[in-house]
Amino acid sequence: MTLKRAVTPVLFCMALAPAHARSDCAPARAGISDLGYSAYREGEGYGGSTVDILRELQQRSGCKVELTWFPHSRLYKQFAGGQLELTGASLRTAERDHHGVWLPYAYTQFELLLEKEYAGKFRSLAEFIEHSHARLNVARGITFSATTQSQLDRLQQQGRLEYVNDYAAVFRKIAAGRAEGTLAPPTIHLRHQRQLGMLGRMVAVPVSESPRAMVGMYVSKRVAPAVRKRYAEQLRAMIGDGSVQRIYAHYLGEDISRQIFAGGVQDLLDALPREP
């Protein structure tokens, strides 16, 4: 499926109607973007783990959620500007903390993904830069660790890195031979590889600059504290009863889901605020 470039940042809105809507919480606008199995366009609607988590959160909380699709590079600008109440699949940053409360629900880890002929035993991005001439593409608006970003800056200075609108464009360029790899977690790269028939053609390895990290949703500070607390309580229950893990397994398979949640979920539960 090919995504057409939008004239405006908002492509499409869809409401997820809860079974029993509550009157004490206003509809929440949730921003999503192209992130592989985390969120993707599907016919006239959306699919992905983030979408299913928001759907389940809505059913449990009784608070209506309206999904809005944005290019990833614009999503957090909309959130900071008060145009959105929720985001999904978000890494925590100090800037985002100014505008919202972060509710973690899973783990993620960026991997260096290269076509086989360019793959090597790279344990770090620094090694890759020193011992390869391969070019990477990454999507604009993606948050990387400071050490990862410093290595990406080195690549860009060498003319070996290009930022593009989204991961769909990243993988189209790799398939067309205009780049040799990218930096992405399995939730993103597996879907695009499968869509373009690239499985078996590429090799993914973790790199030391990009350690495993928590990922979650941001709830705007404009949302009433009681509603933020309700979201946190229901998300805590979804993690505790295995609902989040089952959603990940549905999209990524049992093996990868077990890897993502290896070591259990206590760290996630401890990181969820009690009074968001």
Sequence and secondary structure as in RCSB ss.txt:
>XXXX:A:sequence
MTLKRAVTPVLFCMALAPAHARSDCAPARAGISDLGYSAYREGEGYGGSTVDILRELQQRSGCKVELTWFPHSRL
YKQFAGGQLELTGASLRTAERDHHGVWLPYAYTQFELLLEKEYAGKFRSLAEFIEHSHARLNVARGITFSATTQS
QLDRLQQQGRLEYVNDYAAVFRKIAAGRAEGTLAPPTIHLRHQRQLGMLGRMVAVPVSESPRAMVGMYVSKRVAP
AVRKRYAEQLRAMIGDGSVQRIYAHYLGEDISRQIFAGGVQDLLDALPREP
>XXXX:A:secstr
      SSS   EEEE  SS  SSS  EEEEE   TTSSEEETTEEESHHHHHHHHHHHHH   EEEEE  HHHH
HHHHHTTS SEEEEE   HHHHTTEEEEEEEEE  EEEEEGGG    SSHHHHHHH    EEEETT    HHHHH
HHHHHHHTT EEEES HHHHHHHHHTTS SEEEE HHHHHHHHHHTT TTTEEEEE TTS  EEEEEEEETTS H
HHHHHHHHHHHHHHHTTHHHHHHHHHH HHHHHHHTTT SHHHHHHS S  
